[in-house]
């Protein structure tokens, strides 16, 4: 018991000596806290003799640092302080004593909690941005029109067409003009009889008109072969679009859908522009010479 009173007296004496040394140096608590790096409240409790604000090992460390700044105490004094702090801890320990968690309340703790690089909120925002970006991308793919490459027109001479095939696509030209000379085979005429009366009458009128034009042209003297060219389109499968323009729109033949067995004849001075909906459904004869199969929808002969 006597040793306990002596230890307690040593703590109280040390606290008073630290306070007196600070006042003699004309140093405020804030100045001492700034120099030694100890919290201002901890220094106040040490000078008041209250050593219960932290576990004994941390209080002893703060006392040593503060005493070293003021030049107070020695190893014997600090050893007595340590024993007194341990004795106080044993006296305070009881089943009813409240548990105090000192973690994270002092800089000397060896277990320092550090914030994670990505908090939950930051991760949630990042995932949300990814979802929004993905939604906008797929919405653009679904609703925005795709840009298509412009159609091209390839100028092909008859000799070049005989040697190689070159793919070409051109837009259709919907013009009203001259109608092609059209002759139907026996198979085509037999199929036409099964169609509606309206379509048959319109088609008959068209054929009659072109036949009459052909009859008139036969009566006129033919021009030399060098001054006029001919193009014959034979429809071999049902059905395809055919449109022909002669001599750079000098003569525009009306386009239309034609069926298997139809034979279309066109004339021009030097140049044909031909648009075929299904190239594999037709055969072309230029100046009486059959051209090989082709895959281009638009051809120009000049």
Phi, psi and omega in degrees: 000320178297321180294325179293318178295324179294320179293316178299320179297324179296319178296316181294319179297319180296318180298317179294321180295322179295318180294316179297320180295322178294318181292324178295328178278001180056047184243131177280167178296323179297319178297317179296319179297321181291322182286318186268344179078029179247144180302140182301320180295325178295320179296319179299317180293323178296315180292333177278353180084015178262106182252023182257006184285342177216166173304153187304323182296324179282322178298317179298321179296317178295321180297317179298316181295316181294318179294324178296325178294321183267355179073036183246142172087169177215187183296321179297317180298316181292326177295319177296322177298316180299313179297321178294320179295321177294320179296320178295323180295319179294324180290325183281338185290121178206160181298332183271357183291133180292145180274130180247127178264110183269002184295130176082003182260001182210152185283350183269000180293134181283340179260096182259122179277131181240140180294142179291154182297323180237110177284168180298322181293319179297318179296322179295319179296319180297315179296322179297318179297321178297318180294319180296318179297316179297321178296317178296322181296311182291327177295320177296322179292328184277321190256334180281138180292143176281138178279127181256149180290140180297143180289146183243152177243128183253128176272120185233130173274158180303321180294320180294325180292326178292329184277317184208160178255133179236123182290137178208144179229134180224153179288151179285149178250117182257090181239151172263133181190217182288149180263145181286156173287125188232128176237131182257142176281175181295322179295319181294320181293325180291324177288327181295332182292341180274352182278174182294159183292325182295313181292324181293319181293320179295318181292322179296320178297320180296315180295319181297320180296315183289325178295321179294322177294322180293322179295320178295322182290333179292326181293330181282146179298137180289144177278161179301151183299327182293337184265354183214141179241157181233148176226128180241129179244119179251125181274120184252349178219152176276137334233168186210157177275138177225132177218134182225137174234133184251139170053054175053052177072010174297328174219123183247116177273139180291133178275165178183178177269129182235154187251171181301135180099343179288142177237121183247132179240138181227154180230149178204160177286315184214336193224137173239136167248119188238133176235120182243127180292315179233097185302328183285353182266001185228163169236137182249139175233116180252118182055039178081359182253125182287133179267149181291164179303148183221164181241353180285141175277338181232127180230149176231123178247125180212000000 
